[in-house]
Every structure is written in C-alpha cells, then in structure tokens.
Amino acid sequence: MSSSKQLTLPVTPEKQRSDSRLSMRSTLTDELIATPEFSPKLSPFKRTFSQISDDAPQFASAFIHWRLQCLDEQIKFLTTAQEAVIKAKKEEQFMSRILQSLEDLESEKVVLISQRRFLLQDLEDATLATSDAYIAELEYAFASASAYGAQSLKQPRTERNPFKVGVAAYLDSKKPHTMYDMLFCQVLGMYLPSAGPPGVTCAHIVPFSFDSKQLPYMFGTEEAALTSPRNGMFLFDPIEKAFDNGQIAIVPHGSIDQNPTEWKVVVLQNDLLNKVIYQDPYNDQETKWKDLDGKKLQWKNNNRPARRYLYMRYALTWLAARRAGYVGWQAKVPPGTMWASPGKPGGYLRNSILRVLASKIGDKAPLPQDVILAGGFDEPQSHNVVKDHAGALTLSVLVRDHVEGKLRDKKEEEEFDEAVAEEMMGLAPGL
C-alpha cells in the first residue's frame, strides 16, 4: 500500500515545552550544565539539543526517526555527565537521577525500535495529532513491552484481569458511579453487567493463543503486543461467541482512512438472523441478529482497536466462514480493497507469510488476492524464506484450530497464559 498523505504532528517550540516528556532539556539537564565542574564538557550539548529540536518534523512517518535521534543525543549527554560526576565526586547529588533518566531513555528507545511499525500505525490512527498523541501511544507500547512495562509506567496494577482493565480504560467502557460492574457492549451499544451468564466479555481480537515466536515476524515488528488494549473490545457473551466462531465479521464502515476509523458488524450465518440475541428485562423488547446485521459499532470515546488486529481477525473469520460453508456470506462482506489505506503507512501482515500459508493449510487460495494486497506488506530487507515457512507453519496450525473451533476450548488456558505474561511484565495481579 502506498502512502500519499501523512498525518501532521504539530511540534511545540522547545522553549514552550521545557517540562514536556518530549523535551531534550530537563531540570536535571540544566542543573548539570550549570554546575561549574561539568560546564566545559556539557555546554556544547546545548547547541546540539537546540539544533535537533529545531529539526522536529511535522509528519508522523519522520517523527519516530527524529525521536530516536533525540534519545541517542540525550543518552550520550547523560553518559558524559555520569563520567564528570564521578570525577568530581558528586555522586550523591546527581547519580541516582542520572541513572533513572538513562533507564527511562533506554526503555523508550527499546520500545521505539521493537514496535516501530505498530507505533507508526497507531500514531496515524490517533485522533489528536499532537505530541501528546505520541506520548499516549508510547505508554501503550510500554505497557506491552515485555522487558520494560513496569519500569516505564510506574503504576502498579493490582486488578484481577489487567487486560480487561486496560481495554476498559482505553475505550472508556466502564459505566461510572454504579454499584455493579457495568460495561459498554460495542455492538449492542448499551451498558450491561459484566457478570453473567450472559454478561459482557472483554474479547481478544487476535486470540492470545496465537502468540508465538513467529507472530512478531508476521506483523513486521519485534513485539506482537497481543496484551495491548488496542487488541480488545467489549462484547455481549453470545456476540463474543459468534465472533470467535466466525459467524460474524467486523469490517470497516466507510473509508478506513477516516479518523477515527468506524466499523460495523456483518452476520455471516444467515440461520442466525431471525433468532433473538438479547431481550430487555425491563420492557421485553427483543433484539434479533438481523437488527445487528450491518450495524455500526458504537464507542464511548474516539479510541478504536488497532486496524492490524481487526485485519488479522477478518482473515481468520473469512477462513472460518468458508470452512463452515455459510450460504451467501461472501456477498455480504465488502471487497478486500476496503482494507487498503492510501493515507496510512504499511500493511498489517507480511505478504510472503500470507502466500506461503496457502500450501500449509492445503488450500489453493486461502484468502482473496484483494484482501492480501490490501492488508499485506512487502519488506525485502527483512524477508527470510525460512522464517516465512516457519511462520506460515505455525499460523496454519493455529488457523486450523481456530476455524475448527478448537481454540474456544482453550479459553481458560488462554486467560491463564495471559495473566502469566502480564505478571512477567510487572502488570499482573497481586491477588
């Protein structure tokens, strides 16, 4: 997919954002430069900082590269300052702050490198095209970075299900000031109790069971980040089950380039259409599946799940629906070109993986060509034939399990594995 337009990221002048997380200057920096013993070595950095700040780009595609330049220069400054502090025997006054700043900068750099593609996609999705959007996206990336989550967020999590809590906060799905836990179902467009049955479930868009060593390569990054709040939404239990079983699909509603991107639900199994999905306990009003077919999803704020996860789920749903042989379902889903985004960079899954997948699952055309072209990407510099086949082999097993319904039997195991993963990230419950 080409990128013909870019999201503007206005960057505030340095002197007006001295306390910003993006500033190259801080109270510590100014203190170090102002200390007479350090000034000869550190003062030259002031000019460098000013030059880099003046070069701040206004486009998301160049913003991350610029930010990496900032981080490298700040790390170089603090490393030089560390040596000067030791030589002047002023460790007690400065050293702990220098080390903490170095840790924070290195953490950010690791996340930028490992999740660059994801961060760029999410910045392009951000409704607030400001440096604040970058900070927000970076914090979500920190939360899902396996080695740096706890240190970066500095917010211990004690909730029983951190993924659910994160998605609820991201989508603003929890009803405030209520005695019971009420969550907003994106499809029904109403608050319902989280406790059931039936209740409202925090659904993984890409199943956590799909996490593997090959998944980051498929996405073209070093972290798959399936515990990101962008990989979830809240669905009424029967809707979540239909979503998992490939009986419904979630597809773009209108242009995928609109900001925020809107989505709708399509019922693929026509046998469901006249069945009741929900009955209001107060007025006995019934909602049938046909009432939901083509319905635009509803949200409590401007945040949305990431397009990459919804694209991968769509691919899984397409395979499951064809395997099930639903009548007339292909006529109901929009053409694959709907996923193409001329104004947003890259694709979602590696084209070479999608092509090799065909031979691994014993199907000549597992996905329509327009779907592959719209949502895939080619990255020759990181292409690896061995990894293509290893990734396709892993994905083919998971796809077969998914379309045959076997992954639903692993739900409890999946939630346990997720809790373990988040505990390793320092975000898991203490309960």
C-alpha positions, 0 to 999 in steps of 0.5 A: 500500500502506498502512502500519499498523505501523512498525518501532521504532528504539530511540534511545540517550540522547545522553549514552550515545552521545557517540562514536556516528556518530549523535551531534550532539556530537563531540570536535571539537564540544566542543573548539570550544565550549570554546575561549574565542574561539568560546564566545559564538557556539557555546554556544547550539548546545548547547541546540539539539543537546540539544533535537533529540536529545531529539526522536529518534523511535522509528519508522523512517518519522520517523527519516530526517526527524529525521536530516536535521534533525540534519545541517542543525543540525550543518552550520550549527554547523560553518559558524559555527565555520569563520567564528570560526576564521578570525577568530581565526586558528586555522586550523591547529588546527581547519580541516582537521577542520572541513572533513572533518566538513562533507564527511562531513555533506554526503555523508550528507545527499546520500545521505539525500535521493537514496535516501530511499525505498530507505533507508526500505525497507531500514531496515524490512527490517533485522533489528536495529532499532537505530541501528546498523541505520541506520548499516549501511544508510547505508554501503550507500547510500554505497557506491552513491552515485555522487558520494560512495562513496569519500569516505564509506567510506574503504576502498579496494577493490582486488578484481577484481569489487567487486560480487561482493565486496560481495554476498559480504560482505553475505550472508556467502557466502564459505566461510572458511579454504579454499584455493579460492574457495568460495561459498554457492549460495542455492538449492542451499544448499551451498558450491561453487567459484566457478570453473567451468564450472559454478561459482557466479555472483554474479547481478544481480537487476535486470540492470545493463543496465537502468540508465538515466536513467529507472530512478531515476524508476521506483523513486521515488528519485534513485539506482537503486543497481543496484551495491548488494549488496542487488541480488545473490545467489549462484547455481549457473551453470545456476540463474543461467541459468534465472533470467535466462531466466525459467524460474524465479521467486523469490517470497516464502515466507510473509508478506513482512512477516516479518523477515527476509523468506524466499523460495523458488524456483518452476520455471516450465518444467515440461520442466525438472523431471525433468532433473538440475541438479547431481550430487555428485562425491563420492557421485553423488547427483543433484539434479533441478529438481523437488527445487528446485521450491518450495524455500526459499532458504537464507542464511548470515546474516539479510541478504536482497536488497532486496524492490524488486529481487526485485519488479522481477525477478518482473515481468520473469520473469512477462513472460518466462514468458508470452512463452515460453508455459510450460504451467501456470506461472501456477498455480504462482506465488502471487497478486500480493497476496503482494507487498503489505506492510501493515507496510512503507512504499511500493511498489517501482515507480511505478504510472503507469510500470507502466500506461503500459508496457502500450501500449509493449510492445503488450500489453493487460495486461502484468502482473496488476492484483494484482501492480501494486497490490501492488508499485506506488506512487502519488506525485502530487507527483512524477508527470510524464506525460512522464517516465512515457512516457519511462520506460515507453519505455525499460523496454519496450525493455529488457523486450523484450530481456530476455524475448527473451533478448537481454540474456544476450548482453550479459553481458560488456558488462554486467560491463564497464559495471559495473566502469566505474561502480564505478571512477567511484565510487572502488570499482573495481579497481586491477588 
